[in-house]
Amino acid sequence: MIRLMTATDIVHVQHIIRHSWGATYEGLIPENTQMDFIDRSYSDAMMRMRMKRTIVLIAECEGVPIGFANFTKTDEDGDTEMTAMYILPTHQHAGYGTKLFQHALSMLEDAKHLFIYVDSLNTTGRAFYEKQGFELVDVFPEYFEGHPVVTAQYVYCIQNPALVVH
């Protein structure tokens, strides 16, 4: 089941992010950098702010949250961004990411483009987004919490999936 996040889900999202980040970014981003970012960006206060300013969807398995997707509201240009999508490692490759993505699309009927930024070395994440129909727009170096990374920018064209913005 996919549904909107409620305040009672905060602890579940914090659990999901801690377990999925460790599995996703091990060897890519130092563990202390990961923990500092998670502690700050997924604190109770920040999660309540996300619920007010963005859209957070929860994926459940047998009534227990096992994943989430977070995306911005559509701006005046018709653009939106998926800022996070994580599934517990024990539930990955079971269709929950696709269900979250499809549910997000159903809520973005006024949007034209959905953007996502992925660590270029996150091959599993990149393969997932490419399988969903995202097109690679750019790859660029940047710093994440002071740590050098290379980021891949993708776009999904919602109103006309055959039209890609470059």
C-alpha positions in Angstrom: 0.0 0.0 0.0 1.2 3.5 -0.8 -0.2 6.5 1.2 0.7 10.0 2.4 3.0 10.2 5.4 1.6 11.2 8.8 3.5 12.4 11.9 3.4 8.9 13.3 5.6 7.8 10.4 8.5 10.0 11.3 10.2 7.3 13.4 9.7 4.8 10.6 11.2 7.1 7.9 14.2 7.7 10.2 14.6 4.0 10.5 14.4 3.5 6.8 16.9 6.3 6.0 19.5 5.0 8.4 19.3 1.4 7.1 19.0 2.2 3.4 21.7 5.0 3.4 24.2 2.6 5.0 23.6 0.0 2.4 23.4 2.5 -0.5 26.4 4.7 0.2 28.8 2.3 2.0 32.2 3.1 0.5 30.9 6.1 -1.4 30.3 8.6 1.4 32.1 8.4 4.7 29.9 7.0 7.5 30.3 10.0 9.8 29.2 12.3 6.9 26.2 10.1 6.3 25.2 10.2 10.0 25.7 13.9 10.3 23.5 14.5 7.2 20.8 12.1 8.4 20.7 13.5 11.9 20.2 17.0 10.6 18.0 16.4 7.5 15.8 13.7 9.0 15.3 15.1 12.6 11.8 15.2 13.9 11.6 19.0 13.2 12.9 18.6 9.6 10.4 15.7 9.0 7.5 17.8 10.1 8.8 20.6 7.8 9.0 18.2 4.9 5.4 17.1 5.5 4.2 20.8 5.3 6.3 21.9 2.4 6.7 18.8 0.2 4.9 15.5 -0.5 6.1 12.4 1.3 4.7 9.0 0.4 5.0 5.9 2.5 5.2 2.3 1.1 3.9 -0.3 3.5 4.3 -4.1 3.7 1.8 -5.8 5.9 0.9 -2.5 7.6 4.6 -1.6 8.4 6.4 1.3 6.6 9.3 -0.1 4.6 10.0 2.8 2.2 9.3 6.4 1.3 9.5 8.9 -1.5 9.8 12.6 -1.0 9.1 15.1 -3.8 8.6 18.9 -4.2 5.4 20.5 -5.2 5.3 21.5 -8.8 6.7 25.0 -9.5 5.4 27.6 -12.0 7.5 26.1 -14.8 5.9 22.7 -14.3 9.0 21.2 -12.7 9.2 19.0 -9.6 12.0 17.1 -8.0 12.1 13.8 -6.2 14.4 14.6 -3.4 14.5 11.1 -1.9 13.3 7.6 -2.4 14.5 4.8 -0.2 13.3 1.3 0.5 14.6 -0.9 3.3 17.3 -3.2 1.9 15.2 -6.3 3.0 12.4 -5.1 0.7 14.3 -3.8 -2.3 13.7 -5.4 -5.7 10.1 -6.3 -4.7 8.3 -3.6 -6.7 7.9 -1.0 -3.9 10.1 1.6 -5.6 8.0 1.3 -8.8 4.8 1.6 -6.8 6.1 4.7 -5.1 7.1 6.2 -8.4 3.8 5.4 -10.1 1.9 6.9 -7.2 4.0 10.0 -7.2 3.3 10.4 -11.0 -0.5 10.1 -10.3 -0.2 13.1 -7.9 1.8 15.2 -10.4 -0.7 15.7 -13.1 0.1 19.4 -13.5 3.9 18.7 -13.7 5.8 18.6 -16.9 9.2 17.3 -15.6 10.3 15.3 -12.7 14.0 15.7 -11.8 16.2 13.5 -9.6 19.8 13.8 -8.6 21.7 10.5 -8.0 25.3 9.8 -6.9 26.9 8.7 -10.1 28.4 5.7 -8.4 25.0 4.5 -7.1 24.6 2.1 -9.9 21.5 0.4 -8.4 19.7 3.7 -8.1 20.7 4.8 -11.5 19.5 1.5 -13.1 16.2 1.8 -11.3 15.5 5.3 -12.6 16.6 4.5 -16.1 14.2 1.4 -16.0 11.4 3.8 -15.0 12.1 6.0 -18.1 14.2 8.7 -16.7 16.8 10.2 -19.1 20.2 11.3 -18.1 20.6 15.1 -18.5 24.0 15.8 -16.9 26.8 14.4 -14.8 28.8 16.9 -12.7 31.2 17.1 -9.7 30.1 18.7 -6.5 30.5 18.5 -2.8 28.1 16.7 -0.5 28.6 17.8 3.1 32.2 18.7 2.2 32.8 15.3 0.6 33.6 15.3 -3.2 31.0 13.4 -5.2 29.9 13.1 -8.9 26.2 13.6 -9.3 24.0 12.4 -12.2 20.9 14.5 -13.0 18.0 12.7 -14.6 14.6 13.9 -15.9 11.3 12.2 -16.5 9.0 14.0 -18.9 5.5 13.6 -17.3 3.3 15.2 -19.9 5.2 13.8 -22.9 7.6 11.0 -21.9 9.1 11.0 -25.5 10.2 14.7 -25.0 13.4 15.0 -23.0 14.8 18.4 -21.7 18.5 18.9 -22.1 
